[in-house]
Amino acid sequence: MLFRHVATELNFSRAAEHLSISRGHLSEQIKLLEQELGTSLLNRSTRHVSLTAEGKRVLKCMESISNKLLNMERDILHEKNELEGELKITAPVLFAYRFLNDICDEFHQKHPEVTFSINTSYETYDLNKQDYDIAFRSTKILPQDMIARPLLNYRHAIVAAPAYLQKQGQPNTVMELAEYQCLTGERQAQWLFKRSQVAVKGWMTSNDNFSILHQVLNGSGIARFPDYFIEQYVRDQKLVILLDDATPITHQIYLIHPPKIQQSARLKAFVCYVTEQITLR
């Protein structure tokens, strides 16, 4: 399956890094495959790698084989009725921090033979190709070939610390945000509101929401977070929600999993437990 990684990345260096092998070894293996098949699979230049027509056909065949192997593995791993084995989960970072980590810990305490492998990121994985049992995902476009259960409604809240508002004053309209230090994630220079989209800027952007939260709690600016992530800070009066009437756009997090494993005992038990616990928190 080395060729599949190269064909997906179209970059030998990235594929080799992903596979934890040297670029030279990977290149040699692809050349050997081309010799065995008697055809060229890749167009190579100093700047660019692309698939030949034969390479596209080989990749399509490999993806089909990989999907069948993944479905077979899922059938074998989930056909038992006992509450045991590993659940592989991918979830957004803030959702995992606020809900998922504690829920998994509590479920494991009740069912010690069930373990978890959790990937936290904002990447949208294709569960037909990636070996995850469950994905928690905020989306408006549901995958047609998956089981998707609505789990949690939320919206983004604009927040600041009382100390910052004492120094800078409080914005009365969304357009006034342009006059404030708005700390954002990467590629989030526009904040979407009910009736408008506002350009914002500040002294820091970061791909780490916890770093942004730390600075906001210190009184260094305004930020936007999912309301479930900052609700405790609001209750403790460490943060103040701003422009609340302007941000009613609702998002939804779904629990998504392949239909092949919907009868798994541990999956069914965990889905029920997650659904129950989310409503209690």
C-alpha positions in Angstrom: 0.0 0.0 0.0 3.0 2.3 -0.3 1.9 3.5 -3.7 -1.5 4.5 -2.2 0.2 7.0 0.2 2.2 8.5 -2.6 -0.8 8.7 -4.9 -2.8 10.4 -2.2 -0.2 12.9 -1.2 1.4 13.4 -4.6 4.5 14.2 -2.7 7.2 11.6 -1.9 8.6 13.5 1.1 5.2 13.8 2.9 4.3 10.2 2.1 7.6 9.0 3.4 7.2 11.1 6.6 3.7 9.6 7.1 5.0 6.1 6.6 8.1 6.7 8.8 10.5 5.5 6.1 13.1 7.3 4.1 12.2 9.1 0.9 14.8 7.1 -1.0 13.5 3.8 0.1 9.9 4.8 -0.8 11.0 5.9 -4.3 12.8 2.6 -4.9 9.7 0.6 -3.8 7.5 2.6 -6.2 10.0 2.0 -9.0 10.0 -1.8 -8.3 6.2 -1.8 -8.4 6.3 0.0 -11.8 8.8 -2.6 -13.0 6.6 -5.5 -11.8 3.5 -4.0 -13.5 5.4 -3.1 -16.6 4.0 0.5 -16.7 4.6 3.9 -15.3 2.3 4.9 -12.5 3.6 8.4 -11.8 4.6 11.4 -13.8 7.7 12.9 -12.0 9.4 16.2 -12.3 11.5 18.3 -10.0 8.5 20.2 -8.8 5.5 18.0 -9.4 4.2 14.5 -9.1 1.0 13.4 -10.8 -0.7 10.1 -11.6 -0.7 8.5 -15.0 -3.9 7.0 -16.4 -2.5 3.6 -15.2 -1.7 5.1 -11.8 -5.3 6.3 -11.4 -6.6 2.8 -12.2 -4.2 1.2 -9.7 -5.1 3.7 -7.0 -8.9 3.1 -7.5 -8.3 -0.6 -7.2 -6.2 -0.2 -4.0 -8.8 2.0 -2.4 -11.5 -0.6 -3.1 -9.3 -3.3 -1.6 -8.5 -1.1 1.4 -12.2 -0.3 2.0 -13.1 -4.0 1.9 -10.4 -4.9 4.3 -11.5 -2.2 6.7 -15.1 -3.4 6.6 -14.0 -6.9 7.2 -11.9 -5.9 10.2 -14.9 -3.9 11.6 -17.2 -6.9 11.2 -14.8 -9.2 13.0 -14.0 -6.7 15.8 -17.6 -5.8 16.5 -19.5 -9.1 16.1 -19.0 -10.0 19.8 -21.8 -9.2 22.2 -19.5 -8.6 25.2 -18.7 -5.1 26.4 -15.0 -5.3 25.7 -12.5 -4.1 23.1 -11.3 -0.8 21.8 -13.4 2.1 20.4 -11.6 4.4 18.0 -13.0 7.9 18.1 -12.2 11.2 16.3 -13.7 14.5 17.7 -13.2 18.3 17.7 -10.6 19.4 20.3 -13.0 21.6 22.4 -15.8 19.0 22.4 -13.4 16.4 23.6 -12.1 18.7 26.4 -15.6 19.7 27.5 -17.4 16.4 27.2 -15.8 13.4 25.6 -12.7 12.8 27.8 -14.7 12.6 31.0 -17.5 10.6 29.4 -15.0 8.0 28.1 -13.4 7.8 31.6 -16.7 7.3 33.3 -17.7 4.6 30.7 -14.4 2.8 31.2 -15.0 2.8 35.0 -18.3 1.1 34.4 -17.0 -1.3 31.7 -13.2 -1.8 32.4 -12.8 -4.1 29.4 -13.6 -1.2 27.0 -10.7 1.0 26.0 -10.5 4.1 23.9 -8.2 5.6 21.2 -9.2 9.2 20.7 -8.0 11.6 18.0 -8.7 15.2 18.7 -8.5 17.6 15.7 -10.6 19.6 13.4 -9.9 17.4 10.4 -12.9 15.7 8.8 -12.0 12.0 8.3 -13.7 9.8 5.8 -14.9 6.8 7.9 -15.0 4.7 4.8 -11.2 5.0 4.5 -10.0 5.9 8.0 -10.2 3.3 10.8 -12.4 5.1 13.2 -15.5 3.6 14.8 -17.1 7.0 15.8 -16.8 10.6 14.7 -18.2 13.5 16.6 -18.6 16.2 14.0 -20.2 19.7 13.6 -21.6 19.7 10.1 -24.4 20.8 7.9 -23.7 18.1 5.3 -24.3 14.6 6.7 -22.5 11.6 5.0 -25.1 9.6 3.2 -23.6 6.2 3.9 -23.2 6.7 7.7 -25.5 6.6 10.7 -25.7 10.2 12.0 -27.3 11.0 15.4 -27.9 14.6 16.4 -26.2 15.1 19.8 -25.7 18.8 20.7 -26.9 22.2 19.6 -24.5 25.1 20.1 -23.6 28.5 18.9 -20.5 30.7 18.9 -20.3 33.2 21.7 -18.3 36.4 21.7 -16.6 36.8 25.1 -14.2 39.0 27.0 -13.0 39.3 30.6 -14.5 42.0 32.8 -11.1 43.6 33.2 -10.7 44.1 29.4 -14.2 45.7 29.2 -13.4 48.0 32.1 -10.4 49.3 30.2 -11.8 49.3 26.6 -15.5 49.5 27.0 -18.1 47.2 25.6 -19.0 47.0 21.8 -22.6 47.9 21.2 -22.8 46.6 17.6 -20.9 43.9 15.7 -19.4 46.5 13.4 -17.6 48.1 16.5 -15.6 44.9 16.9 -13.2 46.3 14.3 -12.0 48.7 17.0 -11.1 46.0 19.5 -8.4 43.4 19.9 -10.1 40.3 18.5 -8.0 37.1 19.1 -8.8 34.6 16.4 -7.9 31.1 15.1 -6.0 30.7 11.9 -8.0 31.7 8.8 -10.8 33.2 10.9 -10.5 36.9 9.9 -14.2 37.0 9.3 -16.8 36.4 12.1 -20.3 35.4 10.9 -23.3 37.0 12.7 -27.0 36.8 12.2 -27.2 39.6 9.6 -23.6 40.3 8.7 -20.1 39.1 8.3 -17.5 41.2 10.1 -13.8 41.5 9.5 -11.9 41.3 12.8 -8.2 41.6 13.8 -6.1 41.6 16.8 -2.6 41.2 18.2 -2.6 37.4 18.0 -3.9 34.6 15.9 -3.3 31.0 17.0 -4.4 27.4 16.1 -4.6 26.7 19.8 -7.9 27.7 21.4 -6.5 27.2 24.8 -3.8 29.8 24.2 -6.5 32.2 23.0 -8.6 31.5 26.1 -5.7 32.1 28.4 -5.1 35.5 26.9 -8.8 36.5 27.0 -9.0 35.4 30.7 -6.0 37.7 31.3 -7.9 40.6 29.8 -5.9 40.8 26.6 -8.8 40.8 24.0 -12.1 39.5 22.7 -12.5 36.0 21.3 -15.2 33.7 19.9 -15.8 30.2 21.2 -18.5 27.5 21.2 -20.9 28.4 24.0 -20.5 24.9 25.6 -16.8 25.5 26.0 -17.0 28.8 27.9 -20.3 28.4 29.8 -18.5 27.6 33.1 -16.3 30.7 32.8 -19.4 32.8 32.3 -21.2 31.3 35.3 -18.0 32.0 37.4 -18.1 35.6 36.0 -14.6 35.2 34.6 -16.0 36.0 31.1 -18.8 38.1 29.8 -20.9 37.3 26.7 -21.1 40.2 24.2 -23.5 41.0 21.4 -25.7 38.0 22.4 -28.6 39.0 20.2 -26.4 39.2 17.1 -25.2 35.6 17.4 -28.2 33.2 17.3 -26.8 31.0 14.4 -27.1 27.5 15.7 -24.8 24.6 14.9 -25.2 21.0 15.6 -22.7 18.2 16.6 -23.5 14.7 15.4 -22.4 11.3 16.5 -21.5 9.5 13.3 -20.5 5.9 12.7 -20.5 3.3 9.9 -23.7 1.2 9.6 -21.6 -2.0 9.6 -21.0 -1.7 13.3 -24.3 -0.4 14.5 -25.1 -3.7 16.2 -21.8 -3.8 18.2 -22.6 -4.2 21.9 -19.9 -1.8 23.1 -20.9 0.8 20.4 -24.6 0.6 21.3 -23.9 0.9 25.0 -21.4 3.8 24.5 -23.8 5.7 22.1 -26.6 5.4 24.7 -24.3 6.6 27.5 -23.0 9.6 25.5 -26.5 10.7 24.5 -27.6 10.5 28.1 -24.6 12.3 29.6 -24.6 15.1 27.1 -28.1 16.1 28.2 -27.0 16.1 31.9 -24.0 18.4 31.4 
